[in-house]
Amino acid sequence: MTDQGQPTAPPWVERGQEPQQPPTLRALRDLVNAGSRVTHAVSRRAGLSESELVTLEHLSREQIGPAEVARRLEVSTAAATGIVDKLVSRGHVERRPHEVDRRRTELHITDSGRGEIIGHLMPMFAALDRHDASFSEEEKAVVERYLRGATEAFEQVAGPSPRGGG
């Protein structure tokens, strides 16, 4: 720690020292870069904006309302409504009254919306499943510990995941 309470920067942070970065961190950086390229490539192939694709990804995991879409995408409620309107018009999302509070609206991904995501990502899912199966349970525990720690490090800059853990 520095005198101001800030963590001491690793030596590879200095300009020109990037090659000194540990191989695990280089691999993590490559993974993060590949992940951002996947979002861009899939949205382009599907004819969706990146915001529309990310909204479908959220809805594939849980039903949320338009206000929560705005919060997660960090856009205005008007912008989120526009994103939802486009997804509804394409048949990828349905608006439904909230089960408990009928004044609220929940968004539900349709089979069309789910198919849009899975269809483009299935080759990646299959490859990741095969890769994961190649590790022993002990190796998987180490990889998970590393990735959870990396997530915590990312969250020091970005803040916690809107879903509260993943």
N, C-alpha and C positions, 0 to 999 in steps of 0.2 A: 504494500500500500504506500501511496505517496503521502506527503505531509497534509494534503488536502483531503485525505480519505478516499482518493480514487485508486482503483487497482493499478498496479504497475503494468505497463504495456509489455507484452512479450517482444523479444528482439526482432522477430520476423514482421512486426507491424511497420517498421521503418522502411522507407522507400528503397527499393532494390534488394530487400531482404526476403521478399515473398518466397523465393525458392527454399528458404530455411524453414518454412512452415512444415510442421509434422505431416506425414502422409495421411493420417486420419483426418486432419483438418482440410487438406487439399481435396480429399475424397468427399467430405461433407460439402465443401464449397461447390464441387462439381455436381453433386446431387441437387443442391438448392438451385443452381443454374439450370439444370435439366428440368427440374420441376416447373420452373417459371416458363420454360420453352414449351412444355407440354400444354399448359393452360392456353398459351397463345396459339399453338398449332391446332389444338382440338377446337377452340372457339372459331378459328378461321375455317376449318374443314366443315364444321357444323353450321356455319353461317350465323353464328351467334356472337354477340359482343362478349368480351371477357367477363363483364359484370353479369350478363345473363347466364353464362356457363357456371360461374361461381355460385350464383343463386340456385341453379339446378343441383349443384353439388351439396349445398346446405340442405335443400329440400329432400335430397335422396337419403339423408340421415334422420331428418325430423321435420315435423310440420311447424312452421313459424308464420308469423303475420308480416304484412308489409312494413310495419314500423321496425320490426326486428331485422328485416332485409336491409333497410336503410342503415341501421346501427352497424350491422356486420360489414356492409360494403363501405361504410363511412361516407354515405351520400345523403342528400336531402330526402325527405319523405316524398317529395314530388318526383325526384329522379328515380327512387325505388318504385313508385307507382308506374312510371313509364316502363321500367324494366319488366315489372310483373305484367303489365298490359301486353307487352310484346310476347312474353312467354305464354300467356293465356291465348292470345290470338293465333299462335302457332300450335296450340293444343298440347303444350308441354306442362302446363300448370292449370289447376282449377282453384277458384276461390270458393271457400265453404264457410258457413257460419261456425264460429267457435262453439264447441260442444257445451261449454258451461256458460260463457258470457256471449249471448247472441248479438251483442253490439259489436263484437270483434270479428275479424275475418282471419281464417287460417288458410294458408296456401298448401296445396297438396300436389306433389309431382304426379303426373300421369304416366301410364305405360309408355307413351310416346316420349316423354321427357326422360324417363329412366333409360329407355332404349337409346336415346341420343347420346347419353353419357357412356353407358356401358359399351355400346357398339364401337365407339372410338377408343375407349380405354382398355378393352378386353385383351389385346395383345400385351399390354403392359401388365395387367393383372395376372395373366397366365405366366408371364416371365418372372414376376415377383414371387408368385406362389412356388414355382419350381426352384427359384433361388433360395427362398426361405426353407424349403424342404431339404436343401442340401446341408443345412447346419444342424449340429447336435443341439439338444436342449440347453446344455451348458453354454455353447457358443451363442445361441439365441438370447440367453439371459444377459451376456456381456454386451451384445449388440443393442439390446433394448435399453440397458443401463446407459450406454453411450448416447443413444439417440434421445432418451429422456433428459439427460444432462444437457445435450445440445439444444433441445427445445427450451429448457429453462434459461439457457444463455441467450437465445434469440428473444425470449419474452422479456428480458431485461431492457431491451430496446423497443420492441413492438408492443409490449403489454400482453397479458394472458389471452389465450384463445377465447373468442366470443362464446364458444360452446363450453367453456370451463373445463378444458382438459383434453382437447384433441381434435 
